[in-house]
Amino acid sequence: MKTYQLRNTILDILIRIEKDQSFSHLLIDHEIKTGQLKPKDEGLLTEVVYGTLQREITLDYYLDSFMDSKKKVDSWVRILLRMSIYQMVFLDKVPDHAIIHEAVEIAKQRGHKGIAGFVNGLLRNVQRNGIPNTALIEDPVSRISIETSHPEWLVSRWAAEYGLTTTKAMCEANITRKSQSIRVQPLKISREEALEVLMEQGFIVTPSHFSNQGIIVEKGNILSSQLFKDGMITIQDQSSMLVAEMLDAQPNMEVLDACSAPGGKATHIAEKMEDKGSIKAYDLHKKKVKLIEEKAESLGLTIIDAEANDARKLQEIHAKESFDRILVDAPCSGLGVIRGKPEIKYTKKETDIERLSEIQLDILEHVAPLLKINGLLIYSTCTVERQENEKVVAKFIENHPEFEVDPVFFGNLPDELEASQGRSEFGLQLFPQDFQTDGFFLTRLRRKH
Ligand SMILES: C[S@@+](CC[C@H](N)C(=O)[O-])C[C@H]1O[C@@H](n2cnc3c(N)ncnc32)[C@H](O)[C@@H]1O
């Protein structure tokens, strides 16, 4: 593909993300699967789409300093300028004059000569004068917001919850890349064998400390590996692997996964149970149930029975005290996975956090009676919001004295996590800056009586 076409494709993807609120990772995956890109172009496309999105607020700050504040530009022109400035400032693969030339060609083709002239003038100005110095922004919240491209409300909220230093570290981590992690299907291949095969094929891999099934992939596109195609491994963040590790589900147990799609954790639990026993897997959205079934099938697991249902209505079909283990991997704001899905930081609103925390508590309240005495329940989210994490757990325990945070839980955690800054009486918060994982919360509750 010609570089001009490639940049047009990148622009189309960024426009769709902004206009239709499409997910960046899905559009990129789709383009890679169908777009007949060379590996080099795949890399550039991924880098420019993610980079431009990740740094949108920073890029707009630069852009606005070169533009008359009254000047109105169409959103596609702004996106074209953002992606061009991103490449000029943050990448050194393509020379500035080539980036400007292609942006001008795209502007000419999509708009008219006048727009092309505007794009040319602005980008040449950036090239001549360099970008404004953000270190001069006095207010620390605004500075973090602009330098790391997080909305001010979010920086200010995190600063109040965790202090400026942790907030800055978290925001900075959110604009870096993290290594991918995978989980082996232990009924098909051991971790040692998988490590060996992958190393032979040129991947740079190391075992994870968080799960004896986990592998960190430092280099290589795992989607193209034969192990992945054969369902011997699956992609999963190390933080998510902690869930099945801590749930302690044994073969022949009855397990409920109340919010299950796309089935990453349900399949891990099935593996821990050696594919013996039963896992009832529910998700509110009918469309997503297929994803659970497909995931189980690709990994060759048979004990997962997936159905569409609202976790808050399961008492209508299951008797009280019917499960040994319950997982509530709750719907959440996703503010822990900004690194992989940068659009989340621009689309989530503060009111979403409040609304979601009510749903999370409601789900817990409704599934709690289904747990057997002495049974264990894991509550987890992929967010760093106390309101959705510790506060939900605190409220739940207050309403349900028959439950406690399992004291054994902390003792079972990997050493480095046990002593981490995110540990509290209500569970464990993982921050994206600490362990090369997503931001993630989990706790284990035990039903005492
Ligand atoms: C964090 S995701 C679960 C991820 C999944 N556990 C995994 O590991 O692959 C939360 C899921 O909850 C589902 N959900 C939202 N509200 C729900 C409800 N009231 N009952 C059941 N599922 C719900 C969403 O559709 C979403 O798929």
Ligand as a Chemical Component Dictionary entry (heavy atoms), coordinates in Angstrom:
data_LIG
# 
_chem_comp.id                   LIG 
_chem_comp.type                 NON-POLYMER 
_chem_comp.pdbx_formal_charge   0 
_chem_comp.three_letter_code    LIG 
# 
loop_
_chem_comp_atom.comp_id 
_chem_comp_atom.atom_id 
_chem_comp_atom.alt_atom_id 
_chem_comp_atom.type_symbol 
_chem_comp_atom.charge 
_chem_comp_atom.model_Cartn_x 
_chem_comp_atom.model_Cartn_y 
_chem_comp_atom.model_Cartn_z 
_chem_comp_atom.pdbx_ordinal 
LIG C1  C1  C 0  -15.903 -6.725  32.568 1  
LIG S1  S1  S 1  -16.934 -7.459  31.419 2  
LIG C2  C2  C 0  -16.706 -9.167  31.760 3  
LIG C3  C3  C 0  -15.447 -9.747  31.186 4  
LIG C4  C4  C 0  -15.396 -11.263 31.350 5  
LIG N1  N1  N 0  -15.582 -11.677 32.724 6  
LIG C5  C5  C 0  -14.101 -11.861 30.836 7  
LIG O1  O1  O 0  -13.207 -12.145 31.612 8  
LIG O2  O2  O -1 -13.984 -12.055 29.626 9  
LIG C6  C6  C 0  -18.510 -7.191  32.081 10 
LIG C7  C7  C 0  -19.611 -7.873  31.331 11 
LIG O3  O3  O 0  -20.812 -7.709  32.080 12 
LIG C8  C8  C 0  -21.891 -7.661  31.186 13 
LIG N2  N2  N 0  -23.039 -7.097  31.940 14 
LIG C9  C9  C 0  -23.376 -5.810  32.139 15 
LIG N3  N3  N 0  -24.458 -5.724  32.926 16 
LIG C10 C10 C 0  -24.796 -6.981  33.253 17 
LIG C11 C11 C 0  -25.842 -7.561  34.035 18 
LIG N4  N4  N 0  -26.750 -6.803  34.648 19 
LIG N5  N5  N 0  -25.907 -8.909  34.122 20 
LIG C12 C12 C 0  -25.007 -9.707  33.481 21 
LIG N6  N6  N 0  -24.008 -9.207  32.733 22 
LIG C13 C13 C 0  -23.908 -7.871  32.616 23 
LIG C14 C14 C 0  -21.374 -6.859  30.040 24 
LIG O4  O4  O 0  -22.087 -7.135  28.859 25 
LIG C15 C15 C 0  -19.901 -7.295  29.955 26 
LIG O5  O5  O 0  -19.744 -8.279  28.984 27 
# 
loop_
_chem_comp_bond.comp_id 
_chem_comp_bond.atom_id_1 
_chem_comp_bond.atom_id_2 
_chem_comp_bond.value_order 
_chem_comp_bond.pdbx_ordinal 
LIG C1  S1  SING 1  
LIG S1  C2  SING 2  
LIG S1  C6  SING 3  
LIG C2  C3  SING 4  
LIG C3  C4  SING 5  
LIG C4  N1  SING 6  
LIG C4  C5  SING 7  
LIG C5  O1  DOUB 8  
LIG C5  O2  SING 9  
LIG C6  C7  SING 10 
LIG C7  O3  SING 11 
LIG C7  C15 SING 12 
LIG O3  C8  SING 13 
LIG C8  N2  SING 14 
LIG C8  C14 SING 15 
LIG N2  C9  SING 16 
LIG N2  C13 SING 17 
LIG C9  N3  DOUB 18 
LIG N3  C10 SING 19 
LIG C10 C11 SING 20 
LIG C10 C13 DOUB 21 
LIG C11 N4  SING 22 
LIG C11 N5  DOUB 23 
LIG N5  C12 SING 24 
LIG C12 N6  DOUB 25 
LIG N6  C13 SING 26 
LIG C14 O4  SING 27 
LIG C14 C15 SING 28 
LIG C15 O5  SING 29 
# 
